[in-house]
């Protein structure tokens, strides 16, 4: 029982982390590193603080109440949970089109498989996981193994690119340039939209809930953010090493060019593996979490949720095959996910103080205050970015 519980906790942490580390995550990090150089480290540092405050707040409320976000939101204000479910599901669906594309791009780079063929094969593999009776357990194990592979492979490329570590450390606390878009986008790509709910919903579905589990849940939430942050930092350093040498990234495939420029053709094959692992794990996580939001909207979805996950993956694959996916889309969706976060976090902070939802749980004042500051800051930054940058992204 203890081993199974540890597996669920670790699986939930890596489900969240690998849900975040998808094609969009790789693309955003490479794009902003080229744009901001060492100062992108400051955006990562700020995002980590916001990520931890948001994730710990949300995971605590959901696991203590034993309810998914849809039910909690509707208990705070009728209709809010349903709105959140629709926004998150749409964001997850949009991300999954990119995730399917990422699997095809990864297999093409690693093994020369045509993109469309690779995408279809990868989607079939993801669907096969949910045909298995113990899909949850298998998902837990795969996300841990795949998450470790992502970090180790990218670390090799980061070491090979020889980034300016001293300057990166300095600019992480004393940036020469601060960019609101980068902060909103990478926060959205780490804990925005469906991502921060993925691990929490997995814990609720596995029966890990109640006040007695609050400390374990908090540690698991921080572990998840730490894993995603380590990957972000390692990829940032890999890209920084390339940019520092005066080399330009390919706008059609920014992360792929980082790996190729750092370590040649071998690096590009490594990129293919990293991209495929990142995409397929994010595909699984996004589909699972999007459906977990919809389960509370109709009993038929709740009863047949594995089939609903398979349908979502299938539709995402069909849309990709018919339309394709530009790299810019992943930056746009990450930004939009960041705009959803203030609503999600604000709702959970209110819920944390409702006895009817969390019972005898006493939310620490520092966590409420920190979460409120993070939600307000993201709302202001998001509004500024939406006014300044989003219209241009769609041109």
N, C-alpha and C positions, 0 to 999 in steps of 0.2 A: 504493500500500500504506500509506504514511504517513497519507494523508488518510483512508483507511478506518479505520485504527487509531485516529486522533483522534476520528473519528465514533463508534466503538464506546465509547471511554472516556467521551466527553461524553454519549453516549446512556445509558450505564450510570449515570452520575451523576444525570441528570435522570429516568431511570426510577425510581430510588430516591426522589428528591425528589418527583416527581409522584405516586408511589405513596403517599407520606406525606400529600401535600396533597389529601385527598379531602373529602367532605362531613363526615366525622367531625372532621377537622382544623379545618375552618372552624367547626363547631359548638362543639367543645371550647374553642377560643380565645375565641370570643365569650362563652360561658358563664362561663369562669373570669375573664375580664377584668371582666365585670359583678360577679362575686362578690368579687374581690380588688382591683380597681382597679389603681393603679400598681404595687402589690406583686406582681402577676402577672409583672412583668418579672424578678423574682428567680427565680421558677420556670423561666422561659425560660432564664436564665443558667445555672442549675444543670443543666438538661436538656441544654444544649449540651455541657457538659463530659462528662456521662455518654454522650451520643450519640456524640461523637468517639471516646472510649475504646472503646466497644462496637463501633462500626462499623469502625474501623481494625483492631482485633483480629480481628474476624470476616472481613473482606475479605482480610486478609493470609493467614490460614490457608487459606481456601478457594481463593484464586487460586494460592498457592504449591503447594498439594497438587494443584491441578487437579481437585478433586472437589467435588461438591455437599454440602450440609450433612448430608443423610441418610447418605451413605457415611462422612463424617468422624465423625459421631456414633456410628455403629455400630462404627467402628474404635477409638473411645475405650472404650466399654462396649457390648457387643452389646445391641441393642434400644433404646438411647437415641436413635439417629438415627431409627429408625422412630417412636418416641414423639413426637419433635420434629416429624417430618413430618406426623403425624396432627393434632397441636395447631396447627401453623402452617396446614395446609390448612383445618381447621375455622374458625380465626380469619379466614383469607382469604375463605372462603365467606360467613361472617357479615358481614364488611365489605362484600363485593360486593353483598349485598342492599341495603345502604345506598347503595352507589355507584350501583346501577341506579336507586334512588329519587331520588338526587341529580341524575342526568341529566334525569329527568322534571321535577323541581322547577325545575331551571335553565331548561329550554326553556319551561316555563309562565311563569316570571318574565320571561324575555327576549322571548318571541314569542307568548305566550298559547296555546301548544300544550297540550292536556290532559295531565296528569301521566303517566297510563298510556301514552298514545300516544307521548309524548316518550321515555319509558323504553324502550319496545319498539323505536322507531326508533334510539335510541342504542346499544342492545344489538346491533342488526343491524349498525350501523356498526363496532362493536368486533369482531364476529365476522368481518366482511368483511376486516379487516386480516389475520387469520390464515388467510384463504383465499389470500392472495398468497404466491407462492413465496419472496420475500425479505421475509418478515414481520418478521424481526429488524431489518433495515436500516430499514424503514419505521417501526417502533416507535421506533428510536433518533432519527430525524429529528423525528417528531411530538412526542415528549416534550420535546425541546429547545425547539421553537417554542411549544408550549403552556405550558411552564414559564415562559418569558419573558413570555408574555401575562398569566398569572396575577399575576405580581409587578407589572407595569406598571399594570394596571387597578386593582389594590387600592391601589397607591401613590397614584393619583389620589384615591381615596376617603379615604385617610389624611390627605392634605394638606388636603382639603376639611373634614374633621371637626375640625381644629385641636386636636390633643391637647396636654396640658401636658407638653412634652418634658423640661423640667428636673426636674419631679417624677418622671416616669417613669424618668429616668436615676438619680436619687437612690434611689428605692425598689427599683431593680434590684440595688443593692449593699447597701442598708440597708432591708429591707422592714419595714413596720409589722405584717405578718402573714405567717406561713409555713404553707402548706397542703400536707401530704404527698400528698393525693389529686390535686391539680393536677400535681405533679411526676411521680407515677407514671403518670398518664393521658397527659400530653403526651410523656413519654419513650416510653410504649407506642404512642402515635400517630405517633411519628417513627421509632423504631428497633425497636419491639416486634414480636412476631409475624413475619409474612412480610416486613415492609417492609425491614429492614436486609439481608435476603438477596437482594432483588430485583436490585440492581445487581451484586452479587458473582456470582450465578448467571448473569447475562447475560454477564459477562466470561468465566466458565468456559466457557459454551456457545460463545462467540466465539473461544475458543482463547487468551485472554490469561491465561497462568499460568506459574508458575516463579519462582525467586528473582530472576532478571534483571529482572522487572517490578515488584518490590516497591515501589520509590519512586513509580512511575507510579500504581500501585494505591492507595497511601496518599494521594497528591494527589487522585485521583479520589474517594476516600471522603470526604475533607474537603470537596471541592467540593460533593458531594451534600448533606452536612449543612449547609453554608453556604447553599445555595440554599433548602433547606427552612426554615432559621432566618430568612433574610431575609423570606420570605413570612410566617412566624409573627410576626415583629416588626412588619411593616407592617400586618398584620391586627389585631394587638394595639393598635397606635397608632390605627388607624381606630376600633376599638370603644371605646378609652379616651376618645377625643375626644367620642364620643356620650354615654358614661356620665358624663363629667365635666360635661356640660351638664345633668345631672339627668334625662336621658331614660331610660325603661325599655325594655328589649329585649323583643320578643315571644317568650315561651317556646316557642311552636310553631315559630318560625323565627328563632332568635337572630342568625345571620349576615346573613340577609336584611334584618332590621330595622336592623342597623348601616348597611348601604348605603343603605337608604331614608331613615333619619333623618339621615344625613350629607349626602346629595345629592338627595333627593327621588325622583320617579318615574324620572328618568334613572339615578340610583344603583341603583334596584331592577332596572332592565334590565341594568345593568353586573353586578350581583350574579348575575343569571340566567346571563350569559355565564361569569362566574368559576366559579359552581357547576357549570355543565355541563362546562367544561374540566377542572376539578378532579375531577369525578366520573368522566368518561369515561377520563381518563388513569389514575386510580386503579383503575378497573374493569379496564383492560388489564393494569396492573402486578400487581394482586392475583391475577388469573386466571393470568397467565403464571408468577408465582412459586409459587403454590400447586401448579400442575401440575409445576413443575420439581422440587419436593420429592417428588412421587409418581412421577416418572420412574424413580427408582432402586429403586422397590418392585416394578415389573413391566416386563418388556421390551416388552410390548404398548403400555403407556403411553408408554414412551420412543420407540418407533418412530412412534407416531401422536400426538405431543404437541400439534400444532396443533388436531387434532380434539378432544382432551381439554380444551383451553382453551375451545373453542367450546361444548362440552357444559356446562362449568362456568358460563359466562356465561349460557347458555340456562336452566339450572336456577335460577340466582340471579334471573333475570328473572321466571320463572314464580312463584317463591316471593314476590317482591315484589308482583306483580300480584294474587296471592291473599290476601296478608296485610297489605301496607303496612308502613311503618317509622316509628316515633316518633323524635324527635330524641334522646331519652334513650338509645336503643339505641347510638348512636355513641359516647357517653361511656362506657357500660358496656364495649363491645367494646375501646375504647382502653385502658381500665384492665386488662382481662383480658390484652391483648397485653403490657402492661407486666409482668404476672406471669410470662409466658413467658420474658422476656428473661434473668433470672438463669440459667435452665437452658441456654438457647442460648449465652449468653456464657461461662458456666462451662465448658461442654463444649468450646468453641473454645479457651479458654485452656489447658486440659489438652492438647488436640491440638497446640497450638503448641510443646509440648515433647516430642512423640513423634517420634523420628527416622523411624519407619516411615510417618509421615504427611507431615511437612514436610521430610524429608531433612536437608540441611546447614544449613538456615535457623536462625539464632540470634535468638530473640525478645528484644527489648530488655527489660531488667528493669523499667524505668519503665512500659512498656506493660503488662506482666503485672501489676505491682503496682497500677497505676491501674485496669486492667480488673477485677482482683479486688475492689478497693474498691468500684467501681461495681456489680458483680454482688451483693456482700454488702449494700450500701446499698439496692439495688432490692429484694432479697429481704426485708429487714427492713421497708422502707417498704411493700412490696406486701402482706406479711403483716398489717401494721397496718391498711392500707386495706381489705383483705379482711375483717378482723374488724369494723372500724368502719363502713365505708360500703357495701360491696357488697350485703349483705342488703337494705338500704333501697332500693337502686337497682332491685331487681326487684319492689318492691311497686307 
